[in-house]
């Protein structure tokens, strides 16, 4: 099956692990993702319907704009990828405009521009809620026109919601499948780089996510698959799940030598009577 790329660059994006994740996702009528991110799993699966959520309001606003105003958005976003906008002066002017504007359509255009022109495609906000990633200095940032149209096509069967994982997972009923890609647990005490959004994801949240996954898999017969780093801590959190180890390349590191392959866990909570295979 051909793999489709997301139109956003995204820290921890699941494109490299699509095949492994797809292999462990159970069948169902609807896929629920409480941490949609760039949407690589959504874009590479074939469920009848999708409920896709994230706590990042800019991300969900962008997805709803792309879904509802595709042609206009592609036309207007393409303008921002012209050569005259690919310099630090223009970047910081547009970043300042993004942080000030409340116009949802303009904000969506600028969010894509910032994502493709900023350093490493990071999405990071300061405590005032302002996007603060610096200019990336790319020779010619890629304009993802084809990926935008594919996303819009897939979105016909998708509902995008802004909310936390508890609210989203409460929508799980028999016949749905849940895939969770939370901010990852740190590999070490000095590697705590999970606060991509102003709402950081705590250890309590990590444990609560595992508890809810186990609960709905038993009580509602809804299978839940969770991705995370493979550590003693995550294995303890997911001890009531079936665990599968996959290798992934790290893409966020301050130097190239820190971008090697690391083990990741796929934790599958699957109650009695559920079956695997998409």
HELIX and SHEET records of a PDB file:
HELIX    1   1 UNK A   15  UNK A   17  5                                   3    
HELIX    2   2 UNK A   18  UNK A   24  1                                   7    
HELIX    3   3 UNK A   40  UNK A   43  1                                   4    
HELIX    4   4 UNK A   57  UNK A   68  1                                  12    
HELIX    5   5 UNK A   70  UNK A   79  1                                  10    
HELIX    6   6 UNK A   83  UNK A   85  5                                   3    
HELIX    7   7 UNK A   88  UNK A  100  1                                  13    
HELIX    8   8 UNK A  104  UNK A  117  1                                  14    
HELIX    9   9 UNK A  119  UNK A  121  5                                   3    
HELIX   10  10 UNK A  145  UNK A  154  1                                  10    
HELIX   11  11 UNK A  155  UNK A  157  5                                   3    
HELIX   12  12 UNK A  165  UNK A  169  1                                   5    
HELIX   13  13 UNK A  203  UNK A  219  1                                  17    
HELIX   14  14 UNK A  232  UNK A  237  1                                   6    
HELIX   15  15 UNK A  256  UNK A  258  5                                   3    
SHEET    1   A 7 UNK A 158  UNK A 162  0                                        
SHEET    2   A 7 UNK A  49  UNK A  54  1                                        
SHEET    3   A 7 UNK A  30  UNK A  33  1                                        
SHEET    4   A 7 UNK A 176  UNK A 180  1                                        
SHEET    5   A 7 UNK A 223  UNK A 229  1                                        
SHEET    6   A 7 UNK A 261  UNK A 269 -1                                        
SHEET    7   A 7 UNK A 242  UNK A 249 -1                                        
END                                                                             
